[in-house]
Amino acid sequence: NKIMAHKHEIPSLDESFEFSSSSKRKLIISAIIGVVLVILGYFLVAKFGHHEAGHEAGAHGGGHHGATVFSRLVANLWMNSVYFIGISVVGVFFLSYNYVAKAGWYTSFKRVPEAFPSFVIVPALIMLGLFLYPETRNIIFHWTHHGIMDPASENYDKIIAGKSWYLNFGFFLVRMIAYFAVWYYLWIQIRKNSLLEDEYNDLAYYNKSRFYSKLFLIFFAVTSSTAAWDFSLSIDTHWFSTMFGWYHLASWHVAGLAAMMLTILLLKDQGYLKAVNFSAIHDLGKLMFGFSVFWAYVWFSQFLLIFYANLPEETIYFQERLSGYGGRYFWPFMFNIVLNFLFPFLILMARESKRNVTFLKLATVSILIGHWLDFYQMQMPGIAKDQGGIGLMEIGTTLTFASVFVYFIMSQLSKANLIAKNHPFLEESLHHDI
C-alpha cells in the first residue's frame, strides 16, 4: 500500500482477463445465498415482524392499501434495480463524456467502464416485470391505483389527475422501454467500435465511437432527469422537486465512479492492469471527490429550499424520512450524509490519499454503501411505508444483485484485451503524470 512512484516501466499491452470457473462458481453460490437470505428474511418478517399498516397518508396520499411484507420485498427489488442500472449506465456516460472531450487520461482502464453497461439488461427486465404486473405496479406507484384519475371515483385525486398527461400507463411504459433500449444500443455500438479498433487499428472506429458518444450524451441529458422522475420521484406522487433530476444523477454518477475505482484496484491486486499508472487512478479519485461534494451540494440545496419555504406539500417528504413511520427511516437518512459526503470528503481531500490503495478502497466502499442508502431512503418510505427496515431481506437482495453484476462485468472483461491497445490516446494515458 505504499504510495506509488511516478515513473515506471510500461508493461506489455497484451493482457487478457481470465474469468475462471471457480470465480463463476463463487458468484453463483453468492447469488444463491442472497436469494436464500431474502426468503428467510421474508418469512421471519411475515411471522414475527409483520403488523398491518394503517395508511399514514398525511398530505401525501401515502397509500390506500396498508403496506405488507410483500411491499417491502417489491421495494427491495425496485430499489436495487434502480441503483444497479444507474451504476451500469454510468459506464457509458463516463466513456461518452471522455470521448467527446477527446480525453486521453482514462484510456488505459477504459475497458472497465466499457464492461459495466452489459448489466443494464438485468435490472431493465426486473423493472419492466414489476411495472407490467398490476399488483406490484400498484405497490410501487400510487398514481396507478384504480379510479385515481377518474372524477367519478371515490379514489379520485385531483393533484395526481392533473399529472395524467405524463403519468399514465402507456406513456410510462414507452419511456421505460426507450431508456433501456437506447442506453443499451448506444453502449453496444461504442463497445463494438472499440473492439474493432483493437483488431484493425483504424482511426475510423474511434470516430464512430465518438459519434455514438455524442448521441448518448444528447439522449442522456434528457433521460437522466426523466428517468429520475419516473423511477424515483413518481413514487411520491404529490411531492415534487425541481432539483431531483440532478440529485438522482449525482447519486448514480458517483456510485458508478466508485464501482469503477474498486474494480480497477481489485484487478490491480490480482496482477492485471499493470499499464494503469497512479496518475490515472489519482484523476479518477479526483472525480470521486468532486462528485461527492457535488452530490452533497445538490442534496443540501434541495433540503434547504424545502425547509425554509416550509410548504406542507413539500416538507412532507422530509417529515416522512425524519420522523414518519415510527422513525424507522431516520438513521438511513442520517448515515446517508456521513457516508456520501463526510467520509469521502475527509478521506479523499489530501493528494496522497488519492494515490493510496487503502484510502481509495475505504472511500469506494463508503460511497457504494452510502448511495445504496441514498436510494433506500429515496424509495423505501414511499413503497414499503411502515414495513421498511434493513435486515436479511435487504442484505440478500443486494448480495444477489451485486453477485450477478460482478458476473456480468467479469464476463465482459474476459471477452477482450484488458488494454485498448490501438486507441489513439493510449500513449497519453500510459505516460499520464500529475
C-alpha positions as CSV (number, residue, x, y, z in Angstrom):
1,N,0.0,0.0,0.0
2,K,2.9,2.3,-0.3
3,I,2.3,5.4,-2.4
4,M,3.4,4.5,-5.8
5,A,6.3,6.2,-7.6
6,H,5.5,8.4,-10.6
7,K,7.8,6.8,-13.2
8,H,7.6,3.1,-14.0
9,E,8.3,0.9,-17.0
10,I,5.4,0.5,-19.4
11,P,4.4,-3.2,-19.2
12,S,3.1,-5.3,-22.0
13,L,-0.2,-4.1,-23.5
14,D,-1.4,-7.7,-24.3
15,E,-3.4,-8.6,-21.2
16,S,-6.4,-10.9,-21.0
17,F,-8.6,-11.4,-18.0
18,E,-9.3,-14.9,-17.1
19,F,-12.8,-15.5,-15.7
20,S,-12.1,-18.8,-14.0
21,S,-14.7,-21.5,-13.4
22,S,-14.0,-21.2,-9.6
23,S,-14.9,-17.4,-9.8
24,K,-18.1,-18.2,-11.7
25,R,-19.0,-20.9,-9.1
26,K,-18.3,-18.5,-6.2
27,L,-20.5,-15.8,-7.7
28,I,-23.3,-18.2,-8.5
29,I,-23.2,-19.5,-4.9
30,S,-23.1,-16.0,-3.5
31,A,-26.2,-15.1,-5.6
32,I,-28.0,-18.2,-4.3
33,I,-27.1,-17.3,-0.7
34,G,-28.6,-13.9,-1.4
35,V,-31.9,-15.5,-2.6
36,V,-32.0,-17.8,0.5
37,L,-31.5,-14.7,2.8
38,V,-34.3,-12.9,1.0
39,I,-36.7,-15.9,1.5
40,L,-35.6,-16.3,5.1
41,G,-35.9,-12.6,5.8
42,Y,-39.4,-12.6,4.2
43,F,-40.7,-15.4,6.4
44,L,-39.1,-14.0,9.6
45,V,-40.7,-10.6,9.0
46,A,-44.0,-12.2,8.0
47,K,-44.1,-14.3,11.1
48,F,-42.6,-12.1,13.8
49,G,-42.3,-8.5,12.5
50,H,-45.4,-8.0,10.4
51,H,-48.1,-5.6,11.6
52,E,-50.9,-4.3,9.4
53,A,-50.2,-0.8,8.4
54,G,-52.7,2.0,8.9
55,H,-52.2,4.2,5.8
56,E,-50.2,7.1,7.1
57,A,-51.2,9.1,4.1
58,G,-51.0,12.6,5.6
59,A,-51.0,15.2,3.0
60,H,-49.1,12.7,0.8
61,G,-51.8,10.3,-0.3
62,G,-49.4,7.7,1.1
63,G,-51.3,4.5,0.2
64,H,-54.8,3.3,0.3
65,H,-53.7,-0.3,0.8
66,G,-51.9,-0.9,4.1
67,A,-48.2,-1.9,3.4
68,T,-47.4,-5.6,3.9
69,V,-44.2,-7.6,4.0
70,F,-44.7,-8.1,0.2
71,S,-44.4,-4.3,-0.2
72,R,-41.0,-4.5,1.4
73,L,-39.9,-7.2,-1.0
74,V,-41.1,-5.3,-4.0
75,A,-39.4,-2.1,-2.7
76,N,-36.1,-4.1,-2.4
77,L,-36.4,-5.3,-6.0
78,W,-37.3,-1.9,-7.4
79,M,-34.7,0.0,-5.4
80,N,-31.8,-2.3,-6.2
81,S,-32.8,-2.4,-9.8
82,V,-32.7,1.4,-10.0
83,Y,-29.4,1.6,-8.0
84,F,-27.6,-1.0,-10.2
85,I,-29.0,0.2,-13.5
86,G,-27.6,3.6,-12.6
87,I,-24.1,2.2,-11.9
88,S,-24.2,0.3,-15.1
89,V,-25.3,3.1,-17.4
90,V,-22.8,5.5,-15.8
91,G,-20.2,3.2,-17.6
92,V,-21.5,4.6,-21.0
93,F,-21.9,8.1,-19.5
94,F,-18.2,8.1,-18.3
95,L,-17.0,6.8,-21.7
96,S,-19.1,9.3,-23.6
97,Y,-18.0,12.5,-21.9
98,N,-14.4,11.4,-22.2
99,Y,-14.8,10.5,-25.9
100,V,-16.5,13.8,-26.6
101,A,-13.8,15.8,-24.7
102,K,-11.1,13.9,-26.6
103,A,-9.6,13.0,-23.3
104,G,-6.8,10.5,-23.1
105,W,-6.0,10.1,-19.4
106,Y,-8.5,7.2,-18.9
107,T,-7.6,5.1,-21.9
108,S,-5.5,2.6,-20.0
109,F,-8.5,1.5,-17.9
110,K,-11.4,2.2,-20.4
111,R,-12.3,-1.5,-20.7
112,V,-13.6,-1.3,-17.1
113,P,-16.4,1.3,-17.6
114,E,-16.9,-0.3,-21.0
115,A,-17.9,-3.6,-19.3
116,F,-20.4,-2.0,-16.9
117,P,-23.4,-1.4,-19.2
118,S,-23.6,-5.1,-20.1
119,F,-25.6,-5.5,-16.9
120,V,-28.3,-2.9,-17.8
121,I,-30.5,-5.7,-19.3
122,V,-31.0,-7.5,-15.9
123,P,-32.5,-4.6,-13.8
124,A,-34.3,-3.4,-17.0
125,L,-36.2,-6.8,-17.2
126,I,-36.9,-6.8,-13.5
127,M,-38.3,-3.2,-13.6
128,L,-40.4,-3.9,-16.7
129,G,-41.8,-7.1,-14.9
130,L,-42.6,-5.1,-11.7
131,F,-44.3,-2.4,-13.7
132,L,-46.3,-4.7,-16.0
133,Y,-47.7,-6.9,-13.2
134,P,-50.7,-5.0,-11.8
135,E,-50.2,-5.9,-8.1
136,T,-46.5,-4.9,-7.9
137,R,-47.2,-1.8,-10.0
138,N,-49.9,-0.6,-7.5
139,I,-47.5,-1.2,-4.6
140,I,-44.7,0.9,-6.2
141,F,-46.8,3.7,-7.8
142,H,-49.7,5.3,-6.0
143,W,-50.7,7.0,-9.3
144,T,-51.6,3.7,-10.9
145,H,-54.4,2.9,-8.4
146,H,-57.8,2.3,-9.9
147,G,-60.0,5.4,-10.3
148,I,-57.4,7.8,-9.1
149,M,-57.7,9.9,-12.3
150,D,-61.5,9.5,-12.6
151,P,-63.5,12.4,-11.1
152,A,-66.5,10.0,-10.5
153,S,-64.4,7.6,-8.4
154,E,-64.1,7.7,-4.6
155,N,-60.3,7.2,-5.2
156,Y,-60.1,10.4,-7.3
157,D,-57.1,12.6,-6.5
158,K,-57.2,16.0,-8.2
159,I,-53.4,16.6,-7.9
160,I,-52.5,13.2,-9.4
161,A,-55.2,13.6,-12.1
162,G,-53.5,16.9,-13.1
163,K,-50.4,14.9,-14.0
164,S,-52.2,12.3,-16.0
165,W,-50.8,13.6,-19.3
166,Y,-47.3,12.4,-18.1
167,L,-48.2,9.7,-15.5
168,N,-50.2,7.2,-17.4
169,F,-49.6,3.5,-18.1
170,G,-48.9,3.7,-21.9
171,F,-46.6,6.7,-21.9
172,F,-44.7,5.5,-18.8
173,L,-44.1,2.1,-20.4
174,V,-42.9,3.6,-23.7
175,R,-40.5,5.8,-21.8
176,M,-39.1,2.9,-19.8
177,I,-38.5,0.8,-22.9
178,A,-36.9,3.8,-24.7
179,Y,-34.5,4.4,-21.8
180,F,-33.4,0.8,-21.6
181,A,-33.3,0.1,-25.3
182,V,-31.4,3.3,-26.4
183,W,-28.9,3.2,-23.5
184,Y,-28.1,-0.4,-24.2
185,Y,-28.0,0.0,-28.0
186,L,-25.6,3.0,-27.8
187,W,-23.4,1.1,-25.4
188,I,-23.3,-1.9,-27.9
189,Q,-22.2,0.5,-30.7
190,I,-19.4,2.1,-28.6
191,R,-18.2,-1.2,-27.4
192,K,-18.3,-2.8,-30.9
193,N,-16.2,0.0,-32.4
194,S,-13.8,-0.1,-29.5
195,L,-13.2,-3.8,-30.2
196,L,-12.9,-3.3,-33.9
197,E,-10.3,-0.5,-33.3
198,D,-8.3,-3.1,-31.3
199,E,-8.5,-5.5,-34.3
200,Y,-7.9,-3.2,-37.3
201,N,-6.0,-0.2,-35.8
202,D,-8.1,2.2,-37.9
203,L,-9.0,5.7,-36.6
204,A,-12.4,5.4,-38.3
205,Y,-13.6,3.2,-35.4
206,Y,-12.5,5.8,-32.8
207,N,-14.5,8.4,-34.7
208,K,-17.6,6.2,-34.8
209,S,-17.3,5.7,-31.0
210,R,-17.1,9.5,-30.6
211,F,-20.2,9.8,-32.8
212,Y,-22.2,7.3,-30.7
213,S,-21.0,9.0,-27.5
214,K,-22.4,12.4,-28.7
215,L,-25.7,10.7,-29.4
216,F,-25.6,9.1,-26.0
217,L,-24.9,12.4,-24.2
218,I,-27.7,14.2,-26.0
219,F,-30.2,11.4,-25.1
220,F,-28.9,11.1,-21.6
221,A,-29.0,14.8,-21.0
222,V,-32.8,14.5,-21.1
223,T,-33.4,10.9,-19.9
224,S,-31.2,11.0,-16.8
225,S,-33.7,13.5,-15.4
226,T,-36.9,12.0,-16.8
227,A,-35.8,8.5,-15.6
228,A,-35.2,10.0,-12.2
229,W,-38.8,11.4,-12.2
230,D,-40.2,8.1,-13.4
231,F,-38.2,5.6,-11.3
232,S,-38.0,7.5,-8.0
233,L,-39.9,10.8,-7.9
234,S,-43.2,9.4,-9.1
235,I,-43.3,7.0,-6.1
236,D,-44.1,10.1,-4.0
237,T,-46.7,11.4,-6.5
238,H,-47.8,14.5,-4.6
239,W,-44.3,15.7,-3.9
240,F,-42.1,17.4,-6.5
241,S,-38.6,19.0,-6.6
242,T,-37.1,20.9,-9.5
243,M,-33.6,19.7,-8.4
244,F,-34.5,16.0,-8.2
245,G,-33.0,15.0,-11.6
246,W,-29.6,16.5,-10.7
247,Y,-29.7,14.9,-7.3
248,H,-30.5,11.5,-8.7
249,L,-27.9,11.7,-11.5
250,A,-25.2,12.9,-9.0
251,S,-26.0,9.8,-6.9
252,W,-25.8,7.4,-9.8
253,H,-22.7,9.1,-11.2
254,V,-20.6,9.0,-8.0
255,A,-21.7,5.4,-7.2
256,G,-20.6,4.4,-10.8
257,L,-17.2,6.1,-10.4
258,A,-16.7,4.3,-7.1
259,A,-17.6,1.0,-8.6
260,M,-15.1,1.7,-11.4
261,M,-12.4,2.6,-9.0
262,L,-13.0,-0.5,-6.9
263,T,-12.9,-2.7,-9.9
264,I,-9.6,-1.2,-11.1
265,L,-8.0,-1.6,-7.7
266,L,-9.1,-5.2,-7.3
267,L,-7.9,-6.1,-10.8
268,K,-4.5,-4.4,-10.0
269,D,-4.4,-6.5,-6.8
270,Q,-4.7,-9.6,-8.9
271,G,-1.8,-8.5,-11.2
272,Y,-3.9,-7.1,-14.0
273,L,-3.9,-3.6,-15.5
274,K,-0.2,-3.1,-14.9
275,A,-0.3,-0.3,-17.5
276,V,-2.7,1.8,-15.4
277,N,-0.5,4.2,-13.5
278,F,-1.3,6.0,-10.3
279,S,-1.8,9.4,-12.0
280,A,-4.8,8.0,-13.9
281,I,-6.1,6.5,-10.6
282,H,-5.4,9.8,-8.9
283,D,-7.6,11.6,-11.5
284,L,-10.4,9.1,-11.1
285,G,-10.1,9.7,-7.3
286,K,-10.5,13.5,-8.0
287,L,-13.7,12.8,-9.9
288,M,-15.0,10.7,-7.0
289,F,-14.1,13.5,-4.6
290,G,-15.6,16.2,-6.7
291,F,-18.9,14.5,-7.4
292,S,-19.3,13.5,-3.7
293,V,-19.1,17.2,-2.9
294,F,-21.5,18.0,-5.9
295,W,-24.0,15.4,-4.6
296,A,-23.8,16.9,-1.1
297,Y,-24.4,20.4,-2.6
298,V,-27.5,19.3,-4.6
299,W,-28.8,17.2,-1.7
300,F,-28.5,20.0,0.8
301,S,-29.8,22.7,-1.6
302,Q,-33.0,20.6,-2.1
303,F,-33.4,20.1,1.6
304,L,-32.7,23.8,2.4
305,L,-35.1,25.2,-0.2
306,I,-37.9,23.0,1.1
307,F,-37.0,23.6,4.7
308,Y,-37.1,27.4,4.6
309,A,-40.1,27.7,2.3
310,N,-42.0,25.5,4.8
311,L,-44.6,24.4,2.3
312,P,-46.6,21.5,3.7
313,E,-46.9,19.7,0.4
314,E,-43.1,19.6,0.1
315,T,-42.0,19.3,3.7
316,I,-43.9,16.0,4.0
317,Y,-41.1,14.3,2.0
318,F,-38.6,15.0,4.7
319,Q,-41.0,14.6,7.6
320,E,-41.7,11.0,6.5
321,R,-38.0,10.3,6.4
322,L,-37.0,12.1,9.7
323,S,-40.0,11.3,11.9
324,G,-42.6,9.4,10.0
325,Y,-43.4,5.6,10.3
326,G,-42.1,5.4,13.8
327,G,-38.8,7.0,12.9
328,R,-37.6,3.9,11.0
329,Y,-36.1,5.9,8.2
330,F,-34.2,8.4,10.5
331,W,-30.9,6.6,10.7
332,P,-30.6,5.6,7.0
333,F,-31.3,9.3,6.3
334,M,-28.5,10.4,8.6
335,F,-25.9,7.8,7.6
336,N,-26.6,8.9,4.0
337,I,-24.9,12.3,4.7
338,V,-22.0,10.7,6.7
339,L,-21.1,8.0,4.1
340,N,-21.7,10.1,1.0
341,F,-20.2,13.3,2.0
342,L,-18.3,13.4,5.2
343,F,-16.2,10.2,4.8
344,P,-15.3,10.7,1.1
345,F,-14.5,14.4,1.7
346,L,-12.2,13.7,4.6
347,I,-10.6,10.5,3.1
348,L,-10.0,11.9,-0.4
349,M,-9.2,15.6,0.3
350,A,-5.4,15.1,0.5
351,R,-3.4,14.5,-2.7
352,E,-1.6,11.4,-1.2
353,S,-4.8,9.7,-0.2
354,K,-5.9,9.6,-3.9
355,R,-2.7,7.5,-4.5
356,N,-3.1,5.2,-1.5
357,V,-4.9,1.9,-2.2
358,T,-6.2,1.5,1.3
359,F,-7.7,5.0,1.4
360,L,-9.2,4.7,-2.0
361,K,-10.8,1.3,-1.2
362,L,-12.3,2.9,2.0
363,A,-13.7,5.7,0.1
364,T,-15.2,3.5,-2.6
365,V,-16.9,1.2,-0.1
366,S,-18.2,4.2,1.8
367,I,-19.7,5.7,-1.4
368,L,-21.2,2.4,-2.6
369,I,-22.9,1.7,0.7
370,G,-23.8,5.3,1.1
371,H,-25.5,5.7,-2.2
372,W,-27.3,2.4,-1.7
373,L,-28.7,4.1,1.4
374,D,-29.5,7.2,-0.6
375,F,-31.7,5.1,-2.9
376,Y,-33.1,3.3,0.1
377,Q,-34.3,6.5,1.7
378,M,-35.5,7.8,-1.6
379,Q,-37.8,4.9,-2.4
380,M,-38.4,2.7,0.6
381,P,-40.7,5.1,2.6
382,G,-42.9,5.6,-0.5
383,I,-43.2,1.9,-1.3
384,A,-42.8,-0.1,1.9
385,K,-44.1,2.6,4.2
386,D,-44.2,1.3,7.8
387,Q,-42.8,-2.1,6.8
388,G,-39.4,-0.7,5.8
389,G,-36.2,-1.8,7.6
390,I,-32.7,-3.1,6.9
391,G,-32.4,-6.8,7.6
392,L,-31.9,-10.1,5.9
393,M,-34.2,-9.3,3.0
394,E,-32.2,-6.1,2.1
395,I,-28.8,-7.8,2.5
396,G,-30.0,-10.8,0.5
397,T,-31.4,-8.8,-2.4
398,T,-28.4,-6.6,-2.6
399,L,-26.0,-9.6,-2.4
400,T,-27.9,-11.3,-5.3
401,F,-27.8,-8.1,-7.5
402,A,-24.1,-7.4,-6.7
403,S,-23.1,-11.1,-7.5
404,V,-24.9,-11.1,-10.8
405,F,-23.5,-7.6,-11.6
406,V,-19.9,-8.8,-10.9
407,Y,-20.6,-11.9,-13.0
408,F,-21.6,-9.8,-16.0
409,I,-18.6,-7.4,-15.6
410,M,-16.1,-10.2,-15.3
411,S,-17.6,-12.0,-18.3
412,Q,-17.3,-8.8,-20.4
413,L,-13.7,-8.2,-19.2
414,S,-12.7,-11.7,-20.3
415,K,-14.0,-11.1,-23.8
416,A,-11.4,-8.5,-24.9
417,N,-7.9,-7.4,-24.3
418,L,-7.8,-5.5,-21.0
419,I,-6.0,-2.6,-22.5
420,A,-7.5,-0.8,-25.5
421,K,-4.1,-1.1,-27.3
422,N,-4.9,0.7,-30.6
423,H,-6.8,3.7,-29.0
424,P,-5.2,6.9,-30.5
425,F,-4.7,8.4,-27.0
426,L,-3.2,5.3,-25.3
427,E,0.3,6.8,-25.2
428,E,-1.0,9.8,-23.4
429,S,-2.6,7.6,-20.8
430,L,0.5,5.4,-20.3
431,H,2.7,8.5,-19.7
432,H,0.0,10.4,-17.8
433,D,1.7,12.2,-15.0
434,I,0.2,14.6,-12.5
